[in-house]
Amino acid sequence: THTPRKKWTHYFWEFLMLFLAVFCGFLAEYQLEHVIENQREKKYIRSFIEDLKADTMKINQVLHASIDQQKGFDSLMGVLKDPDFVNNPAKFEKYGANIFSLFAFFQTDRTLQQLKNAGGLRLIRKQAASDSIISYDNMVKEIGEQRDDLYNSNRGTASLASQIFDFNSPNNSWINRT
């Protein structure tokens, strides 16, 4: 059972075939990873656009509520300038009903948190898009700080108003006379 000896060229071709098989597997894996990352990038961008749409809707709601509140302030100032406003609490109640409300914006940040926590920002190939996302996040953080300051200020104003006005009293006696 003696086998004839193989030539060195036979070993060379075996090595070459094995090398090419491993190399082609590596290239296929690399290409697959590239395709998956591109799909993931598109998914993140679509999700982020949906978050931006939701944020835009929330901002518009807060803006309209704030404009209505400002109109209420203006009307209330007219009521308070009327010397007979003490005898007509209905007008005060009408315009003063929501002056102490706080209309705040809270960001929809599900995609942004995923991008930051999972390292997804590296998937976004366009530097300008990535920079815009970071800039948006920083602006929303500033808005959050302003919202917190406004909330604290509003609490102080409401506390002061509760000392001036007795909102729990029956009609015609809503001014604190103490």
Backbone hydrogen bonds in HBPLUS format (Angstrom, degrees):
<---DONOR---> <-ACCEPTOR-->    atom                        ^
c    i                          cat <-CA-CA->   ^        H-A-AA   ^      H-
h    n   atom  resd res      DA  || num        DHA   H-A  angle D-A-AA Bond
n    s   type  num  typ     dist DA aas  dist angle  dist       angle   num
A0010-HIS N   A0007-LYS O   3.16 MM   3  5.50 133.2  2.39 104.0 115.0     1
A0012-PHE N   A0008-TRP O   3.03 MM   4  6.29 155.5  2.09 146.9 154.1     2
A0013-TRP N   A0009-THR O   2.97 MM   4  6.24 159.7  2.01 151.1 154.7     3
A0014-GLU N   A0010-HIS O   3.07 MM   4  6.35 153.2  2.15 146.1 153.6     4
A0015-PHE N   A0011-TYR O   2.97 MM   4  6.18 162.4  2.00 151.3 155.8     5
A0016-LEU N   A0012-PHE O   2.91 MM   4  6.14 160.9  1.94 149.9 155.7     6
A0017-MET N   A0013-TRP O   2.94 MM   4  6.06 160.7  1.98 146.5 151.2     7
A0018-LEU N   A0014-GLU O   3.00 MM   4  6.17 163.9  2.03 150.4 154.8     8
A0019-PHE N   A0015-PHE O   2.84 MM   4  6.01 162.5  1.87 153.7 159.0     9
A0020-LEU N   A0016-LEU O   2.91 MM   4  6.07 162.5  1.94 149.2 153.9    10
A0021-ALA N   A0017-MET O   2.95 MM   4  6.12 153.1  2.03 146.1 153.3    11
A0022-VAL N   A0018-LEU O   3.06 MM   4  6.31 165.3  2.08 152.9 155.7    12
A0023-PHE N   A0019-PHE O   2.92 MM   4  6.04 164.0  1.95 151.7 156.9    13
A0024-CYS N   A0020-LEU O   2.87 MM   4  5.91 159.8  1.91 145.9 151.2    14
A0025-GLY N   A0021-ALA O   3.04 MM   4  6.20 150.6  2.12 141.8 149.8    15
A0026-PHE N   A0022-VAL O   2.96 MM   4  6.24 152.5  2.04 147.1 154.7    16
A0027-LEU N   A0023-PHE O   2.97 MM   4  6.30 158.4  2.02 149.2 154.6    17
A0028-ALA N   A0024-CYS O   2.94 MM   4  6.12 157.8  1.99 146.4 152.3    18
A0029-GLU N   A0025-GLY O   2.97 MM   4  6.15 159.4  2.02 147.4 152.9    19
A0030-TYR N   A0026-PHE O   2.95 MM   4  6.15 158.1  2.00 149.9 156.2    20
A0031-GLN N   A0027-LEU O   2.94 MM   4  6.13 160.1  1.98 149.0 154.1    21
A0032-LEU N   A0028-ALA O   2.93 MM   4  6.12 158.3  1.98 148.1 154.2    22
A0033-GLU N   A0029-GLU O   2.97 MM   4  6.15 161.7  2.00 150.0 154.5    23
A0034-HIS N   A0030-TYR O   3.02 MM   4  6.23 153.9  2.09 145.3 152.5    24
A0035-VAL N   A0031-GLN O   3.00 MM   4  6.27 157.6  2.05 150.1 155.5    25
A0036-ILE N   A0032-LEU O   2.94 MM   4  6.19 161.5  1.98 152.7 157.9    26
A0037-GLU N   A0033-GLU O   2.95 MM   4  6.15 158.7  2.00 149.1 154.6    27
A0038-ASN N   A0034-HIS O   3.03 MM   4  6.25 153.9  2.10 145.6 152.6    28
A0039-GLN N   A0035-VAL O   3.00 MM   4  6.28 156.1  2.06 148.7 154.9    29
A0040-ARG N   A0036-ILE O   2.89 MM   4  6.13 155.5  1.95 147.4 154.7    30
A0041-GLU N   A0037-GLU O   2.86 MM   4  6.05 153.2  1.94 145.9 153.0    31
A0042-LYS N   A0038-ASN O   3.06 MM   4  6.32 162.6  2.10 147.7 151.5    32
A0043-LYS N   A0039-GLN O   2.94 MM   4  6.17 153.1  2.01 145.6 153.5    33
A0044-TYR N   A0040-ARG O   2.92 MM   4  6.18 160.5  1.96 151.8 156.1    34
A0045-ILE N   A0041-GLU O   2.94 MM   4  6.19 162.2  1.98 153.8 158.7    35
A0046-ARG N   A0042-LYS O   2.93 MM   4  6.12 165.2  1.95 150.5 154.3    36
A0047-SER N   A0043-LYS O   2.97 MM   4  6.13 162.0  2.00 148.8 154.1    37
A0048-PHE N   A0044-TYR O   2.79 MM   4  5.97 154.2  1.86 149.0 156.8    38
A0049-ILE N   A0045-ILE O   2.91 MM   4  6.12 152.3  1.99 149.2 156.4    39
A0050-GLU N   A0046-ARG O   3.07 MM   4  6.39 151.9  2.15 144.8 152.1    40
A0051-ASP N   A0047-SER O   2.99 MM   4  6.33 151.8  2.07 144.8 152.7    41
A0052-LEU N   A0048-PHE O   2.88 MM   4  6.18 152.6  1.96 146.4 154.1    42
A0053-LYS N   A0049-ILE O   2.93 MM   4  6.22 150.3  2.01 146.4 154.3    43
A0054-ALA N   A0050-GLU O   3.02 MM   4  6.31 159.4  2.06 147.6 152.8    44
A0055-ASP N   A0051-ASP O   2.84 MM   4  6.11 156.1  1.90 148.5 155.8    45
A0056-THR N   A0052-LEU O   2.83 MM   4  5.99 155.2  1.89 146.1 152.9    46
A0057-MET N   A0053-LYS O   3.01 MM   4  6.26 156.8  2.06 147.8 153.5    47
A0058-LYS N   A0054-ALA O   2.99 MM   4  6.27 157.8  2.04 147.1 153.3    48
A0059-ILE N   A0055-ASP O   2.82 MM   4  6.06 159.9  1.86 152.6 158.3    49
A0060-ASN N   A0056-THR O   2.97 MM   4  6.18 158.6  2.02 147.5 153.0    50
A0061-GLN N   A0057-MET O   3.03 MM   4  6.30 154.2  2.10 146.5 153.4    51
A0062-VAL N   A0058-LYS O   2.92 MM   4  6.20 162.7  1.95 153.8 158.2    52
A0063-LEU N   A0059-ILE O   2.83 MM   4  5.98 157.5  1.88 149.2 156.1    53
A0064-HIS N   A0060-ASN O   2.94 MM   4  6.11 166.6  1.96 150.7 153.4    54
A0065-ALA N   A0061-GLN O   2.97 MM   4  6.10 161.9  2.00 148.4 153.9    55
A0066-SER N   A0062-VAL O   2.85 MM   4  5.97 152.4  1.93 145.4 153.4    56
A0067-ILE N   A0063-LEU O   2.90 MM   4  6.15 152.0  1.98 148.5 156.2    57
A0068-ASP N   A0064-HIS O   2.97 MM   4  6.20 162.1  2.00 149.1 153.7    58
A0069-GLN N   A0065-ALA O   2.87 MM   4  6.05 148.6  1.97 140.2 149.8    59
A0070-GLN N   A0066-SER O   2.84 MM   4  6.09 151.6  1.92 144.2 151.6    60
A0071-LYS N   A0067-ILE O   2.96 MM   4  6.28 156.2  2.01 148.8 155.1    61
A0072-GLY N   A0068-ASP O   2.93 MM   4  6.21 148.1  2.03 141.4 150.7    62
A0073-PHE N   A0069-GLN O   2.87 MM   4  6.27 146.8  1.98 146.5 155.8    63
A0074-ASP N   A0070-GLN O   2.97 MM   4  6.30 162.0  2.00 152.2 156.1    64
A0075-SER N   A0071-LYS O   2.92 MM   4  6.17 163.5  1.94 151.2 155.6    65
A0076-LEU N   A0072-GLY O   2.82 MM   4  5.92 153.1  1.89 144.3 152.6    66
A0077-MET N   A0073-PHE O   2.88 MM   4  6.15 150.3  1.97 150.0 157.6    67
A0078-GLY N   A0074-ASP O   3.23 MM   4  6.59 150.1  2.32 142.6 149.9    68
A0079-VAL N   A0075-SER O   3.03 MM   4  6.39 151.3  2.11 145.7 153.8    69
A0080-LEU N   A0076-LEU O   2.83 MM   4  6.11 159.4  1.87 153.9 159.2    70
A0081-LYS N   A0077-MET O   3.04 MM   4  6.21 138.3  2.22 140.7 150.9    71
A0082-ASP N   A0079-VAL O   3.15 MM   3  5.30 144.4  2.29 101.0 111.3    72
A0085-PHE N   A0082-ASP O   3.11 MM   3  5.49 157.1  2.16 124.5 122.6    73
A0087-ASN N   A0084-ASP O   3.12 MM   3  5.69 139.1  2.29 112.4 122.0    74
A0088-ASN N   A0085-PHE O   3.17 MM   3  5.07 154.0  2.24  98.1 106.1    75
A0093-GLU N   A0089-PRO O   2.86 MM   4  6.08 164.2  1.88 157.3 161.5    76
A0094-LYS N   A0090-ALA O   2.87 MM   4  6.02 148.0  1.97 141.9 151.1    77
A0095-TYR N   A0091-LYS O   3.04 MM   4  6.32 165.9  2.06 155.6 157.0    78
A0096-GLY N   A0092-PHE O   2.64 MM   4  5.46 146.5  1.75 149.0 160.3    79
A0101-SER N   A0098-ASN O   3.16 MM   3  5.12 163.9  2.18 104.0 108.0    80
A0113-GLN N   A0109-ASP O   2.94 MM   4  5.97 159.5  1.98 149.4 154.2    81
A0114-GLN N   A0110-ARG O   3.16 MM   4  6.38 154.7  2.22 141.1 148.0    82
A0115-LEU N   A0111-THR O   2.82 MM   4  6.10 161.4  1.86 155.9 161.2    83
A0116-LYS N   A0112-LEU O   2.97 MM   4  6.17 158.1  2.01 147.6 153.0    84
A0117-ASN N   A0113-GLN O   2.80 MM   4  5.84 168.9  1.82 152.5 156.4    85
A0118-ALA N   A0114-GLN O   2.92 MM   4  5.60 159.8  1.96 143.9 149.6    86
A0120-GLY N   A0115-LEU O   2.75 MM   5  4.15 125.2  2.05 124.8 135.8    87
A0123-LEU N   A0120-GLY O   2.94 MM   3  5.32 149.2  2.03 109.0 118.4    88
A0124-ILE N   A0121-LEU O   3.27 MM   3  5.55 146.4  2.39 103.8 112.2    89
A0130-SER N   A0126-LYS O   3.16 MM   4  6.50 162.8  2.19 153.0 157.7    90
A0131-ASP N   A0127-GLN O   2.84 MM   4  6.03 160.1  1.88 152.7 158.4    91
A0132-SER N   A0128-ALA O   2.93 MM   4  6.08 150.4  2.02 141.6 149.7    92
A0133-ILE N   A0129-ALA O   3.01 MM   4  6.28 152.7  2.09 147.7 154.6    93
A0134-ILE N   A0130-SER O   3.10 MM   4  6.40 160.9  2.14 149.3 153.9    94
A0135-SER N   A0131-ASP O   2.90 MM   4  6.08 158.0  1.95 147.3 153.9    95
A0136-TYR N   A0132-SER O   2.86 MM   4  6.03 157.5  1.91 147.5 153.3    96
A0137-ASP N   A0133-ILE O   3.00 MM   4  6.24 157.8  2.05 146.2 152.1    97
A0138-ASN N   A0134-ILE O   3.00 MM   4  6.29 155.6  2.06 148.4 154.7    98
A0139-MET N   A0135-SER O   2.95 MM   4  6.24 155.9  2.01 150.4 156.9    99
A0140-VAL N   A0136-TYR O   2.96 MM   4  6.20 158.3  2.01 152.3 158.0   100
A0141-LYS N   A0137-ASP O   3.03 MM   4  6.28 148.6  2.13 144.2 152.7   101
A0142-GLU N   A0138-ASN O   3.09 MM   4  6.40 153.9  2.16 145.6 152.0   102
A0143-ILE N   A0139-MET O   2.95 MM   4  6.26 155.2  2.01 148.1 155.2   103
A0144-GLY N   A0140-VAL O   2.90 MM   4  6.13 150.7  1.98 144.0 152.1   104
A0145-GLU N   A0141-LYS O   3.02 MM   4  6.37 148.8  2.12 145.4 153.3   105
A0146-GLN N   A0142-GLU O   2.96 MM   4  6.27 157.5  2.01 149.8 156.1   106
A0147-ARG N   A0143-ILE O   2.77 MM   4  5.98 152.5  1.85 148.1 156.5   107
A0148-ASP N   A0144-GLY O   3.00 MM   4  6.22 154.5  2.06 143.2 149.2   108
A0149-ASP N   A0145-GLU O   3.02 MM   4  6.31 156.6  2.08 145.8 152.1   109
A0150-LEU N   A0146-GLN O   2.84 MM   4  6.05 160.3  1.87 151.2 156.8   110
A0151-TYR N   A0147-ARG O   2.83 MM   4  6.02 151.8  1.91 146.5 154.6   111
A0152-ASN N   A0148-ASP O   3.02 MM   4  6.28 161.2  2.06 148.0 152.0   112
A0153-SER N   A0149-ASP O   2.96 MM   4  6.19 157.5  2.01 148.0 154.7   113
A0154-ASN N   A0150-LEU O   2.77 MM   4  5.91 155.7  1.83 147.7 154.9   114
A0155-ARG N   A0151-TYR O   2.93 MM   4  6.18 150.0  2.02 147.5 155.3   115
A0156-GLY N   A0152-ASN O   3.19 MM   4  6.48 153.4  2.27 141.8 148.1   116
A0157-THR N   A0153-SER O   2.96 MM   4  6.29 154.3  2.03 149.0 156.5   117
A0158-ALA N   A0154-ASN O   2.88 MM   4  6.06 163.6  1.90 151.2 155.5   118
A0159-SER N   A0155-ARG O   2.97 MM   4  6.12 150.0  2.06 141.6 150.0   119
A0160-LEU N   A0156-GLY O   2.98 MM   4  6.22 156.6  2.04 145.9 151.8   120
A0161-ALA N   A0157-THR O   2.84 MM   4  6.08 159.7  1.88 152.7 158.7   121
A0162-SER N   A0158-ALA O   2.94 MM   4  6.11 147.6  2.04 141.8 150.1   122
A0163-GLN N   A0160-LEU O   3.07 MM   3  5.21 138.2  2.25  99.0 111.0   123
A0164-ILE N   A0160-LEU O   3.23 MM   4  6.62 138.0  2.41 140.3 151.6   124
A0164-ILE N   A0161-ALA O   3.06 MM   3  5.03 126.1  2.36  94.2 108.4   125
A0165-PHE N   A0161-ALA O   2.71 MM   4  5.79 177.2  1.71 165.3 166.3   126
A0176-ASN N   A0164-ILE O   2.89 MM  12  5.42 159.7  1.93 145.8 148.4   127
A0166-ASP N   A0174-TRP O   2.65 MM   8  4.80 153.5  1.72 135.1 142.5   128
A0169-SER N   A0166-ASP O   3.33 MM   3  5.76 167.5  2.35 112.1 115.8   129
A0173-SER N   A0170-PRO O   3.35 MM   3  6.16 148.3  2.46 139.3 141.6   130
